[in-house]
Amino acid sequence: MMTMNQLEKKLRSADRKQSALYLFCNFVSLLLITAYSAMMFSPTVLLVLPEGGDSRKQMVAIFVLALFGCVVFTIYASNLFFRKKSRQLGTLMALGASRKRLAPGLFREVILLSGVSSLLGIIAGLPFVYLLWGGFRLLIVDSAEMHLRLDLKCLCLSAVFFVIVVAFSCVTAFRYLKRTNIIDIIHEEHKNEPVKKLGRWCGPVGLILILVGAVCGFEAPNIYMNLFSRYPTALLNLFYAPVFVGLYMVMLHTVVHGWRPHRKNPYRNIIARSMMKFQGKQTVNNLLVSTVLIAGAAFAIFYLPMMAVGHIMGVHARPFDYYYHYRMDQTVPGRDEIGALASEYGLSISDFRSCPYLTLGSDGIVRIEEGRAFHSEHADLAESVNVLSESGFAALTGLSLSVDPGEYRIISTTDEADIYLYSTQITFLTNMVTRDTVPVQFAGYTHFDLLAGSPGYYILDDADYEAIARGITPEWQGTMCLFNVDGRDSYSFAQDFFHMLVSSFGPECEYGHYYDRVLKIVADEAGEVYWGDTDQMTRLDYDDCDASNFRLYWAYMPKMRIMDQNDFLRTFAVYLMMFLFISIICTLAALIISYTRCMTITLNNRYVFDDLRRLGASPAFLKREVRSQAGNVFRIPSLVGMGAMYFLYILIMLGNDGRLVSGELGGLGACLVILLLISVVYYAVYRYTVHRMCAELEV
């Protein structure tokens, strides 16, 4: 005679596959959340990613997507577990066990399973981070600032997620115990969840909503700022809501109708299509979550080629091997010292050119902040600008140029992709020593890529240049130099020259290119503290000149072709590692969700395949149905997620200046290649999943 405890134990043993699946889902969710949050709070990452910068905003945005996916995934796993658990509960109730009798054992099992699996996921998350980070350092690039430091505050997010998982499991267990119809409880796992059948219009409308939501969400902050003169709030992200509605409609169309017409052959794949319809709610939810995670993975991985391709193309196109500039109150290496250093490496310098420049104050429109609100007003001293004479520019570059008196031209890239950095509304320039001014107006752009970019250079007529330069002191004067090396360049020479150059600068030049000396004077004269004297970003250190922060932001950072080519990975290592890590996390989550969904389809529909086998269906037919079912689970989220994110990235590039320049086109081409590589990974996992499904069904 079997006791109730023995029977309960036997039934739990029979459901061990579902319990293992539930354990696995919770473990993976907590592992991914812990790993991601560990990277987000890591001092190694936060030190490099500037606060308020686009890179940190992207990191947080993708974390929200990953968190959303893991929450839905965990809820789905819990519901699936209890649907299978209902048969055990119903059987025990039918044998006379009361809910009061079953409650302690059920809650003990649920808390144990959810608690242990979640705790193990949290514990495994930190070693997982170290494993990926260490692999990146070992296989790709390593540097001193790549030493990974973790802040245990990241475990607070994991703890909150842990409580959510355990609490939801207990609530779900309580809900199932409250049910009264024993027959319904026993047959809970066989209940279908069909979705409401909409017309074929829902798919195209969904695609339109995705497009509309992406455009509205992207443009809403700018429109809000222009209309209300206030900084946008997080609520404006609600304009992205149509994207999720559209995604849901696309997934619904996929489940109910599919994207292939069936009029000519209405019975093609009818079994796989019917299985998806009967379990539509589960399938649509899984497809939606997978799509969001794949989109997040694509968005993260796009950061790498868009940064790398533009940089590589720009460095390769430089007309000179070396460029550097310095203030006249500094004693830096001249042509003779550089030539002597080059000779030690068997090199000689050629085409050495130099010209003076001035740092002046310019008028313009400045933004006055009042909390979240702001207003714009004219200021006589709005920012600093670097100014060359037309003859100096011609001597430096070899390009003839004529600037009329009272006008100025701006040096930009050939494709003018950087013109948003410069001011075209300047009406006069100011000598910061004598406070004399010269009236000017914008006369167009002049192209020379090597001098383009922040902080930018402006060109004046020779007479205007001489007039505004009278009485100026060396700290507001500078010299820029260009030169090539004969023969094959040496990385060691470039490194030695860089360190020699840095060591020649005094502490008065230890600041970033965003530090505006004109605004510093304006703040001092107004009795205020200049923001640049309080911001952590401005605290650069000559002793740490090989760090990425120094090389990215130092105001007098030289451009050396061979060093910029070889040190790209090291300079941007933390950026690259962070976004590669994010992409790996989201990709793993999407693959695991898709794999879990396919295996769930197998477990829930085993009886369908058994019936088909008894009716004479061949193994080839059954395998084709399995491939069709798994194909939709993998294919649709991949196509929609990658396609939508690729389109969104095109919008972002167009939003910068209204066009796609050569570097952006090259980056988008590299992104397309990466998507193809990711597709190969998804296809490999799809093939493995089909193999596992067939093995489970004994097909």
C-alpha positions as CSV (number, residue, x, y, z in Angstrom):
1,M,0.0,0.0,0.0
2,M,1.5,3.3,-1.1
3,T,1.3,6.3,1.3
4,M,0.3,9.8,0.2
5,N,3.9,11.0,0.8
6,Q,5.3,8.2,-1.3
7,L,2.7,8.9,-4.1
8,E,3.6,12.6,-4.0
9,K,7.3,11.8,-4.3
10,K,6.6,9.4,-7.2
11,L,4.6,12.1,-9.0
12,R,7.3,14.6,-8.5
13,S,9.8,12.2,-9.9
14,A,7.7,11.7,-13.0
15,D,7.7,15.5,-13.6
16,R,11.5,15.8,-13.2
17,K,11.9,17.0,-16.8
18,Q,9.6,19.9,-16.2
19,S,11.3,20.7,-12.9
20,A,14.7,20.6,-14.6
21,L,13.5,23.0,-17.3
22,Y,12.1,25.3,-14.7
23,L,15.4,25.2,-12.8
24,F,17.3,25.9,-16.0
25,C,15.2,28.9,-16.9
26,N,15.5,30.5,-13.5
27,F,19.3,29.8,-13.4
28,V,19.9,31.3,-16.8
29,S,17.8,34.4,-16.1
30,L,19.6,35.2,-12.9
31,L,23.0,34.5,-14.4
32,L,22.4,36.9,-17.3
33,I,20.9,39.6,-15.1
34,T,23.8,39.3,-12.6
35,A,26.4,39.3,-15.3
36,Y,24.9,42.4,-17.1
37,S,24.4,44.4,-13.9
38,A,28.0,43.5,-12.8
39,M,29.3,45.1,-16.0
40,M,27.0,48.1,-15.6
41,F,28.3,48.9,-12.1
42,S,31.9,48.0,-12.8
43,P,34.3,50.9,-12.0
44,T,36.4,49.7,-15.0
45,V,33.5,50.4,-17.3
46,L,32.1,53.5,-15.6
47,L,35.5,55.2,-15.6
48,V,35.7,55.0,-19.4
49,L,32.1,55.4,-20.5
50,P,31.4,59.1,-19.8
51,E,28.4,59.9,-17.6
52,G,25.5,61.2,-19.7
53,G,27.2,60.0,-22.9
54,D,25.5,58.1,-25.7
55,S,27.5,54.9,-24.9
56,R,26.3,54.8,-21.3
57,K,22.7,55.6,-22.4
58,Q,22.8,52.7,-25.0
59,M,24.2,50.4,-22.3
60,V,21.2,51.2,-20.0
61,A,18.7,51.0,-22.8
62,I,19.7,47.5,-23.8
63,F,19.8,46.4,-20.1
64,V,16.1,47.4,-19.9
65,L,15.4,45.2,-23.0
66,A,17.3,42.3,-21.5
67,L,15.6,42.8,-18.1
68,F,12.2,42.8,-19.8
69,G,13.1,39.6,-21.7
70,C,14.3,37.8,-18.6
71,V,11.2,38.8,-16.6
72,V,8.8,37.5,-19.3
73,F,11.0,34.4,-19.8
74,T,10.9,33.6,-16.1
75,I,7.1,34.2,-15.9
76,Y,6.6,31.9,-18.9
77,A,8.8,29.2,-17.3
78,S,6.8,29.4,-14.0
79,N,3.5,29.2,-15.8
80,L,4.7,26.2,-17.9
81,F,6.0,24.5,-14.7
82,F,2.6,24.8,-12.9
83,R,0.7,23.7,-16.0
84,K,2.5,20.4,-15.7
85,K,2.3,20.5,-12.0
86,S,-1.5,20.7,-12.1
87,R,-1.7,17.1,-13.2
88,Q,0.1,16.1,-10.0
89,L,-2.1,18.3,-7.8
90,G,-5.3,17.1,-9.5
91,T,-4.3,13.5,-9.0
92,L,-3.6,13.9,-5.3
93,M,-6.9,15.9,-4.9
94,A,-8.8,13.2,-6.6
95,L,-7.4,10.7,-4.2
96,G,-8.7,12.7,-1.3
97,A,-5.8,15.1,-0.4
98,S,-7.0,18.5,0.7
99,R,-5.5,21.8,-0.3
100,K,-4.4,22.3,3.3
101,R,-2.6,19.0,3.1
102,L,-0.9,19.8,-0.2
103,A,0.0,23.5,0.5
104,P,3.1,23.0,2.7
105,G,4.7,20.4,0.4
106,L,4.0,22.5,-2.7
107,F,5.3,25.8,-1.3
108,R,8.3,24.0,0.1
109,E,9.1,22.5,-3.3
110,V,8.4,25.8,-5.2
111,I,10.6,27.9,-2.8
112,L,13.4,25.3,-2.9
113,L,13.4,25.0,-6.7
114,S,13.0,28.7,-7.5
115,G,15.3,29.8,-4.6
116,V,18.1,27.4,-5.3
117,S,18.1,27.8,-9.1
118,S,18.0,31.6,-8.7
119,L,20.8,31.7,-6.1
120,L,23.0,29.4,-8.2
121,G,22.4,31.8,-11.2
122,I,23.5,34.8,-9.1
123,I,26.6,32.9,-7.8
124,A,27.5,31.8,-11.4
125,G,27.0,35.3,-12.8
126,L,30.2,36.8,-11.5
127,P,32.5,34.0,-12.7
128,F,30.8,34.2,-16.0
129,V,31.8,37.9,-16.3
130,Y,35.4,37.1,-15.4
131,L,35.5,34.3,-17.9
132,L,34.2,36.4,-20.8
133,W,36.3,39.4,-19.8
134,G,39.4,37.3,-19.3
135,G,38.9,35.6,-22.7
136,F,38.7,39.0,-24.4
137,R,41.9,40.1,-22.8
138,L,43.6,36.9,-23.6
139,L,42.5,36.5,-27.2
140,I,41.9,40.1,-28.5
141,V,43.6,42.9,-26.5
142,D,45.0,43.6,-23.1
143,S,46.0,46.8,-21.3
144,A,46.4,48.1,-17.8
145,E,43.0,49.7,-17.7
146,M,41.4,46.4,-18.8
147,H,41.9,45.1,-15.2
148,L,38.3,44.2,-14.3
149,R,37.0,45.6,-11.0
150,L,33.5,44.8,-9.8
151,D,31.2,46.7,-7.4
152,L,29.1,44.4,-5.3
153,K,26.3,46.9,-5.5
154,C,25.4,45.1,-8.7
155,L,24.0,42.3,-6.6
156,C,21.2,44.6,-5.4
157,L,19.5,44.2,-8.8
158,S,20.0,40.5,-8.7
159,A,18.5,40.4,-5.2
160,V,15.4,42.3,-6.4
161,F,15.1,39.9,-9.4
162,F,15.5,36.9,-7.0
163,V,12.6,38.2,-4.8
164,I,10.5,38.7,-7.9
165,V,11.1,35.1,-9.1
166,V,10.4,33.5,-5.7
167,A,7.4,35.7,-5.0
168,F,5.8,35.1,-8.4
169,S,6.3,31.3,-8.0
170,C,4.5,31.4,-4.6
171,V,1.7,33.5,-6.0
172,T,1.3,31.1,-9.0
173,A,1.3,28.1,-6.6
174,F,-1.4,29.8,-4.5
175,R,-3.5,30.5,-7.5
176,Y,-3.4,26.9,-8.7
177,L,-4.3,25.6,-5.2
178,K,-7.4,27.9,-5.1
179,R,-8.9,26.2,-8.1
180,T,-11.9,23.9,-7.4
181,N,-12.6,21.8,-10.5
182,I,-10.4,18.8,-10.1
183,I,-11.0,17.6,-13.7
184,D,-9.9,21.0,-15.0
185,I,-6.8,20.9,-12.9
186,I,-5.8,17.4,-14.2
187,H,-6.3,18.5,-17.8
188,E,-4.7,21.9,-17.4
189,E,-1.6,20.9,-19.3
190,H,-3.6,19.9,-22.4
191,K,-5.5,23.1,-22.6
192,N,-4.8,25.2,-25.6
193,E,-4.4,28.9,-25.7
194,P,-5.5,30.1,-29.1
195,V,-5.2,33.7,-30.0
196,K,-7.9,35.8,-31.5
197,K,-7.7,35.4,-35.2
198,L,-7.3,38.8,-37.0
199,G,-7.3,39.5,-40.7
200,R,-4.2,39.4,-42.8
201,W,-4.0,43.1,-42.4
202,C,-2.4,42.8,-39.0
203,G,1.0,41.8,-40.3
204,P,1.4,44.8,-42.7
205,V,-0.1,47.2,-40.1
206,G,2.3,45.8,-37.6
207,L,5.3,46.6,-39.8
208,I,3.9,50.2,-40.3
209,L,3.6,50.6,-36.6
210,I,7.2,49.5,-36.1
211,L,8.3,52.1,-38.5
212,V,6.1,54.9,-37.0
213,G,7.2,54.0,-33.5
214,A,10.9,54.0,-34.4
215,V,10.6,57.4,-36.1
216,C,8.4,59.0,-33.4
217,G,10.5,57.7,-30.5
218,F,13.7,58.9,-32.1
219,E,12.4,62.4,-33.0
220,A,10.2,63.0,-29.9
221,P,13.0,64.4,-27.6
222,N,14.2,66.9,-30.2
223,I,10.6,68.1,-31.0
224,Y,9.9,68.3,-27.2
225,M,13.0,70.4,-26.6
226,N,12.2,72.8,-29.5
227,L,8.6,73.2,-28.5
228,F,8.9,73.6,-24.7
229,S,12.6,74.6,-24.2
230,R,12.9,71.8,-21.6
231,Y,15.1,68.7,-21.5
232,P,13.1,65.6,-22.3
233,T,11.9,63.2,-19.6
234,A,11.9,59.4,-19.6
235,L,8.2,59.5,-20.3
236,L,9.0,60.4,-23.9
237,N,10.2,56.8,-24.4
238,L,6.5,56.0,-24.5
239,F,6.6,57.2,-28.1
240,Y,8.4,53.9,-28.8
241,A,5.3,52.0,-27.7
242,P,3.9,51.5,-31.2
243,V,7.1,49.5,-31.9
244,F,6.1,46.9,-29.4
245,V,2.4,46.9,-30.5
246,G,3.7,46.4,-34.1
247,L,6.0,43.6,-33.1
248,Y,3.1,41.8,-31.3
249,M,1.0,42.2,-34.5
250,V,3.8,40.9,-36.7
251,M,4.2,37.8,-34.4
252,L,0.5,37.3,-34.3
253,H,0.3,37.4,-38.1
254,T,3.2,34.9,-38.2
255,V,1.4,32.5,-35.8
256,V,-2.1,32.8,-37.3
257,H,-1.5,33.2,-41.0
258,G,2.2,32.9,-41.7
259,W,3.9,34.9,-44.4
260,R,3.4,32.4,-47.3
261,P,0.1,32.2,-49.2
262,H,-1.6,28.9,-48.8
263,R,-4.4,29.2,-51.4
264,K,-2.7,27.0,-54.0
265,N,-1.7,24.4,-51.4
266,P,-3.9,24.9,-48.2
267,Y,-2.7,21.7,-46.6
268,R,1.0,22.4,-46.7
269,N,2.5,22.4,-43.2
270,I,-1.1,22.3,-41.8
271,I,0.0,20.4,-38.7
272,A,2.8,22.7,-37.8
273,R,0.6,25.8,-38.5
274,S,-2.3,24.4,-36.4
275,M,0.0,23.6,-33.5
276,M,1.2,27.2,-33.5
277,K,-2.4,28.5,-33.6
278,F,-3.6,26.3,-30.8
279,Q,-0.8,27.4,-28.5
280,G,-0.8,30.9,-29.9
281,K,-0.5,33.0,-26.7
282,Q,2.6,31.1,-25.6
283,T,4.2,31.2,-29.0
284,V,3.5,34.9,-29.6
285,N,4.9,35.9,-26.2
286,N,8.1,33.9,-26.8
287,L,8.5,35.3,-30.3
288,L,8.1,38.8,-29.0
289,V,10.6,38.4,-26.2
290,S,13.1,36.7,-28.5
291,T,12.7,39.5,-31.0
292,V,13.4,42.2,-28.4
293,L,16.5,40.4,-27.2
294,I,17.8,39.9,-30.7
295,A,17.2,43.6,-31.5
296,G,19.2,44.5,-28.3
297,A,22.0,42.2,-29.3
298,A,22.2,43.7,-32.8
299,F,22.1,47.3,-31.5
300,A,25.0,46.5,-29.2
301,I,27.1,44.7,-31.7
302,F,26.6,47.5,-34.3
303,Y,28.5,49.9,-32.0
304,L,31.7,48.1,-32.8
305,P,31.8,48.2,-36.7
306,M,30.3,51.7,-36.8
307,M,33.2,52.9,-34.6
308,A,36.0,50.8,-36.1
309,V,35.2,51.2,-39.9
310,G,34.9,55.0,-39.8
311,H,38.1,55.2,-37.7
312,I,40.1,52.9,-40.0
313,M,38.9,54.7,-43.2
314,G,39.7,58.1,-41.7
315,V,43.2,57.1,-40.6
316,H,44.0,55.5,-43.9
317,A,43.0,58.6,-45.9
318,R,45.2,61.0,-44.0
319,P,47.6,63.0,-46.3
320,F,50.3,63.1,-43.6
321,D,51.7,60.5,-41.2
322,Y,52.0,62.8,-38.2
323,Y,50.1,65.8,-36.9
324,Y,50.6,67.6,-33.6
325,H,50.0,71.1,-32.1
326,Y,51.0,73.0,-29.0
327,R,50.7,76.3,-27.2
328,M,53.5,78.7,-27.7
329,D,54.2,78.9,-23.9
330,Q,55.3,75.3,-24.1
331,T,58.8,73.9,-25.1
332,V,58.1,70.9,-27.3
333,P,60.3,69.0,-29.7
334,G,61.1,70.7,-33.0
335,R,62.1,69.4,-36.3
336,D,65.7,68.7,-35.3
337,E,64.7,66.8,-32.1
338,I,62.2,64.7,-34.0
339,G,64.7,64.0,-36.8
340,A,67.3,62.8,-34.2
341,L,64.8,60.5,-32.6
342,A,63.7,59.1,-36.0
343,S,67.4,58.4,-37.0
344,E,67.6,56.1,-34.0
345,Y,65.1,53.9,-35.8
346,G,66.7,54.3,-39.2
347,L,64.0,56.8,-40.3
348,S,64.1,60.3,-41.6
349,I,61.3,62.9,-41.6
350,S,60.1,64.7,-44.7
351,D,57.5,67.3,-45.7
352,F,57.8,69.0,-42.4
353,R,55.3,71.9,-42.3
354,S,54.1,74.2,-39.6
355,C,52.0,77.3,-39.2
356,P,50.8,79.4,-36.2
357,Y,47.3,79.7,-34.9
358,L,45.4,81.8,-32.3
359,T,42.8,80.8,-29.7
360,L,40.1,83.5,-29.6
361,G,36.8,84.0,-28.0
362,S,33.7,84.1,-30.2
363,D,30.2,85.4,-29.7
364,G,27.1,83.1,-30.1
365,I,23.9,81.8,-28.7
366,V,24.3,80.0,-25.4
367,R,21.9,77.9,-23.4
368,I,21.0,79.0,-19.9
369,E,19.7,76.2,-17.8
370,E,17.1,76.6,-15.1
371,G,16.6,73.1,-13.7
372,R,15.1,71.0,-16.6
373,A,14.0,74.1,-18.4
374,F,16.4,76.3,-20.4
375,H,16.4,79.3,-22.6
376,S,18.8,80.7,-25.2
377,E,20.4,84.1,-25.3
378,H,23.3,85.9,-27.1
379,A,26.6,86.1,-25.4
380,D,29.7,88.1,-26.4
381,L,31.9,85.3,-25.2
382,A,30.2,82.0,-26.0
383,E,33.1,79.7,-26.7
384,S,36.8,79.5,-27.8
385,V,37.8,78.9,-31.4
386,N,41.2,78.2,-33.0
387,V,42.0,80.5,-35.9
388,L,44.5,80.3,-38.8
389,S,45.4,82.8,-41.4
390,E,44.7,82.0,-45.1
391,S,48.4,82.1,-45.9
392,G,49.2,79.9,-42.9
393,F,46.7,77.4,-44.0
394,A,48.1,77.4,-47.6
395,A,51.6,76.9,-46.3
396,L,50.6,74.0,-44.0
397,T,48.4,72.1,-46.5
398,G,49.5,73.3,-49.9
399,L,45.9,74.2,-50.7
400,S,45.3,77.7,-52.2
401,L,42.6,79.6,-50.5
402,S,41.1,83.1,-50.6
403,V,39.1,84.5,-47.7
404,D,37.6,88.0,-48.0
405,P,38.1,90.6,-45.2
406,G,35.4,90.3,-42.6
407,E,34.7,86.6,-43.4
408,Y,35.7,83.3,-42.0
409,R,35.7,79.7,-43.3
410,I,35.5,76.5,-41.3
411,I,37.8,73.5,-41.9
412,S,35.7,70.3,-42.1
413,T,35.9,66.8,-43.6
414,T,35.5,66.2,-47.3
415,D,32.0,64.9,-46.8
416,E,31.2,67.6,-44.2
417,A,30.0,64.9,-41.8
418,D,31.2,67.0,-38.8
419,I,29.6,70.4,-39.5
420,Y,27.3,70.0,-36.5
421,L,30.3,70.6,-34.3
422,Y,31.0,74.2,-35.5
423,S,29.3,77.5,-35.2
424,T,28.2,79.4,-38.4
425,Q,26.5,82.2,-36.5
426,I,29.7,84.0,-35.2
427,T,29.5,87.8,-35.8
428,F,32.8,88.8,-34.1
429,L,35.9,87.3,-32.6
430,T,37.7,88.6,-29.4
431,N,41.4,88.7,-28.4
432,M,41.2,87.3,-24.8
433,V,44.2,89.5,-23.7
434,T,43.4,92.9,-25.1
435,R,39.6,92.3,-25.6
436,D,39.8,93.8,-29.1
437,T,37.3,92.4,-31.6
438,V,37.1,91.9,-35.3
439,P,33.7,91.5,-37.1
440,V,33.2,88.4,-39.2
441,Q,30.6,86.4,-41.0
442,F,30.5,82.8,-42.2
443,A,31.7,82.2,-45.8
444,G,31.6,78.4,-46.2
445,Y,33.6,75.3,-45.5
446,T,37.1,74.3,-46.5
447,H,38.0,70.6,-46.6
448,F,41.1,69.1,-45.0
449,D,40.2,66.0,-43.0
450,L,43.3,66.0,-40.8
451,L,42.4,69.3,-39.2
452,A,38.7,68.6,-38.9
453,G,36.9,67.6,-35.7
454,S,36.7,69.0,-32.2
455,P,37.7,71.6,-31.3
456,G,37.9,72.7,-34.9
457,Y,39.8,75.4,-36.9
458,Y,38.6,78.6,-38.5
459,I,40.4,80.5,-41.3
460,L,40.6,84.3,-41.4
461,D,41.8,86.8,-44.0
462,D,45.5,87.7,-43.4
463,A,44.7,91.3,-42.5
464,D,42.0,90.3,-40.0
465,Y,44.3,87.7,-38.5
466,E,47.2,90.2,-38.0
467,A,44.7,92.8,-36.5
468,I,43.2,90.4,-33.9
469,A,46.7,89.0,-33.1
470,R,48.1,92.3,-31.8
471,G,49.0,92.2,-28.1
472,I,48.1,88.5,-27.7
473,T,50.3,86.5,-25.3
474,P,51.9,83.0,-25.9
475,E,49.3,81.1,-23.9
476,W,46.7,82.1,-26.5
477,Q,49.0,81.4,-29.5
478,G,49.8,78.0,-30.9
479,T,51.7,76.1,-33.6
480,M,50.5,73.1,-35.6
481,C,52.9,70.8,-37.4
482,L,52.6,68.1,-40.1
483,F,55.3,65.7,-41.4
484,N,55.8,62.3,-43.1
485,V,58.5,59.6,-42.6
486,D,60.5,58.2,-45.4
487,G,60.1,54.5,-45.9
488,R,58.2,52.1,-43.7
489,D,57.1,53.8,-40.4
490,S,58.0,52.4,-37.0
491,Y,55.5,51.9,-34.2
492,S,58.3,52.1,-31.7
493,F,59.3,55.5,-33.0
494,A,55.7,56.7,-32.9
495,Q,55.4,55.6,-29.2
496,D,58.7,57.2,-28.2
497,F,57.7,60.4,-30.0
498,F,54.3,60.4,-28.3
499,H,55.8,60.0,-24.8
500,M,58.5,62.6,-25.5
501,L,55.8,65.1,-26.7
502,V,53.6,64.5,-23.7
503,S,56.5,64.9,-21.2
504,S,57.3,68.3,-22.8
505,F,53.9,69.8,-21.8
506,G,53.4,71.6,-18.5
507,P,50.6,71.1,-16.0
508,E,48.7,74.1,-17.5
509,C,47.9,72.0,-20.5
510,E,46.7,68.9,-18.6
511,Y,43.0,69.2,-19.7
512,G,40.6,67.7,-22.3
513,H,39.5,69.3,-25.5
514,Y,36.0,69.9,-24.0
515,Y,37.6,72.3,-21.4
516,D,36.9,75.8,-22.7
517,R,39.4,78.4,-21.5
518,V,37.2,81.3,-22.6
519,L,34.2,80.0,-20.6
520,K,36.5,79.5,-17.7
521,I,37.4,83.2,-17.8
522,V,33.7,84.1,-18.2
523,A,32.8,82.1,-15.1
524,D,35.7,83.5,-13.0
525,E,34.7,87.1,-13.9
526,A,31.1,86.3,-12.9
527,G,32.2,84.9,-9.6
528,E,31.0,81.4,-10.5
529,V,32.7,78.0,-10.5
530,Y,33.4,76.8,-14.1
531,W,31.8,73.3,-14.6
532,G,35.1,72.1,-16.1
533,D,36.9,72.5,-12.8
534,T,34.5,70.2,-11.0
535,D,33.8,67.5,-13.7
536,Q,35.7,64.2,-13.2
537,M,36.2,63.9,-16.9
538,T,38.6,66.8,-17.0
539,R,41.1,65.2,-14.6
540,L,43.6,63.8,-17.1
541,D,47.0,62.7,-15.9
542,Y,50.3,62.8,-17.9
543,D,51.5,59.8,-16.0
544,D,48.5,57.8,-17.4
545,C,49.0,59.0,-21.0
546,D,48.4,55.5,-22.5
547,A,44.9,55.2,-20.9
548,S,42.0,55.5,-23.3
549,N,40.5,58.6,-21.5
550,F,43.8,60.5,-22.1
551,R,44.1,59.5,-25.7
552,L,40.5,60.2,-26.5
553,Y,40.1,63.5,-24.7
554,W,43.5,65.3,-24.3
555,A,43.3,68.7,-25.9
556,Y,46.7,68.4,-27.5
557,M,46.5,64.7,-28.5
558,P,48.6,64.2,-31.7
559,K,47.5,62.1,-34.7
560,M,50.0,59.4,-35.7
561,R,48.8,57.1,-38.4
562,I,50.7,54.0,-37.3
563,M,49.9,54.4,-33.7
564,D,46.3,55.1,-34.3
565,Q,46.0,52.0,-36.5
566,N,47.8,49.7,-34.1
567,D,46.4,51.0,-30.8
568,F,42.7,51.2,-31.9
569,L,41.7,48.1,-30.0
570,R,43.6,49.1,-26.9
571,T,42.3,52.6,-26.8
572,F,38.7,51.5,-27.3
573,A,39.1,48.1,-25.5
574,V,36.6,48.8,-22.7
575,Y,34.0,50.2,-25.1
576,L,34.4,47.2,-27.4
577,M,34.4,44.7,-24.6
578,M,31.3,46.2,-23.0
579,F,29.2,46.2,-26.1
580,L,30.4,42.8,-27.2
581,F,29.5,41.5,-23.8
582,I,26.0,43.0,-24.0
583,S,25.5,41.4,-27.4
584,I,26.7,38.0,-26.1
585,I,24.3,38.3,-23.1
586,C,21.3,39.2,-25.3
587,T,22.1,36.6,-27.9
588,L,22.4,33.8,-25.3
589,A,19.1,34.8,-23.7
590,A,17.4,34.8,-27.1
591,L,18.8,31.4,-28.1
592,I,18.0,29.8,-24.8
593,I,14.4,31.1,-24.9
594,S,14.0,29.8,-28.5
595,Y,15.5,26.5,-27.6
596,T,13.3,26.2,-24.5
597,R,10.2,27.0,-26.5
598,C,10.9,24.4,-29.1
599,M,11.5,21.7,-26.4
600,T,8.3,22.8,-24.7
601,I,6.4,22.3,-28.0
602,T,7.9,18.8,-28.2
603,L,6.8,17.9,-24.6
604,N,3.4,19.4,-25.0
605,N,2.6,17.8,-28.4
606,R,4.2,14.4,-28.0
607,Y,0.8,12.8,-28.3
608,V,0.2,14.6,-31.6
609,F,3.3,13.1,-33.1
610,D,2.5,9.7,-31.6
611,D,-0.9,9.8,-33.2
612,L,0.6,10.8,-36.6
613,R,3.1,7.9,-36.3
614,R,0.2,5.4,-35.7
615,L,-1.6,6.8,-38.7
616,G,1.3,5.9,-40.9
617,A,3.3,9.2,-41.1
618,S,6.8,8.5,-42.2
619,P,9.9,9.7,-40.2
620,A,10.7,12.1,-43.0
621,F,7.2,13.7,-42.8
622,L,7.5,14.0,-39.0
623,K,11.0,15.6,-39.2
624,R,9.6,18.1,-41.8
625,E,6.9,19.1,-39.3
626,V,9.4,19.5,-36.5
627,R,11.7,21.7,-38.7
628,S,8.7,23.8,-39.7
629,Q,7.7,24.3,-36.1
630,A,11.2,25.1,-34.9
631,G,11.9,27.2,-38.0
632,N,9.3,29.8,-37.2
633,V,10.5,30.1,-33.6
634,F,14.0,30.9,-34.7
635,R,13.5,32.5,-38.1
636,I,10.9,35.2,-37.4
637,P,12.5,36.8,-34.3
638,S,15.8,36.8,-36.1
639,L,14.5,38.5,-39.3
640,V,12.4,41.1,-37.5
641,G,14.8,41.9,-34.7
642,M,17.9,42.3,-36.9
643,G,16.0,44.0,-39.7
644,A,14.3,46.5,-37.4
645,M,17.5,47.4,-35.6
646,Y,19.4,47.7,-38.9
647,F,16.8,50.1,-40.1
648,L,16.8,52.0,-36.8
649,Y,20.6,52.4,-37.1
650,I,20.2,53.9,-40.6
651,L,17.7,56.4,-39.1
652,I,20.3,57.3,-36.4
653,M,23.0,57.9,-39.0
654,L,20.6,60.0,-41.1
655,G,19.5,61.9,-38.0
656,N,23.1,63.2,-37.5
657,D,23.3,65.3,-40.6
658,G,20.6,64.1,-42.9
659,R,22.8,61.8,-45.1
660,L,25.0,58.8,-45.1
661,V,28.7,59.5,-45.6
662,S,31.4,57.1,-46.7
663,G,32.4,56.1,-43.2
664,E,28.8,55.4,-42.2
665,L,28.1,53.4,-45.4
666,G,31.2,51.4,-44.7
667,G,30.1,50.8,-41.1
668,L,26.6,49.7,-42.2
669,G,28.2,47.3,-44.7
670,A,30.2,45.8,-41.9
671,C,27.1,45.6,-39.7
672,L,25.4,43.6,-42.5
673,V,28.3,41.2,-42.6
674,I,28.1,40.7,-38.8
675,L,24.4,40.0,-39.1
676,L,25.1,37.3,-41.6
677,L,27.6,35.8,-39.1
678,I,25.1,35.9,-36.3
679,S,22.6,34.3,-38.6
680,V,25.0,31.4,-39.0
681,V,25.1,31.0,-35.2
682,Y,21.4,31.0,-35.0
683,Y,21.1,28.5,-37.8
684,A,23.6,26.2,-36.0
685,V,21.6,26.3,-32.8
686,Y,18.4,25.8,-34.8
687,R,19.8,22.6,-36.3
688,Y,20.9,21.4,-32.9
689,T,17.4,22.1,-31.5
690,V,15.8,20.2,-34.3
691,H,18.1,17.3,-33.6
692,R,17.1,17.4,-29.9
693,M,13.4,17.6,-30.7
694,C,13.6,14.6,-33.0
695,A,15.5,12.6,-30.4
696,E,12.9,13.5,-27.8
697,L,10.1,12.4,-30.1
698,E,12.1,9.3,-31.2
699,V,11.6,10.4,-34.8
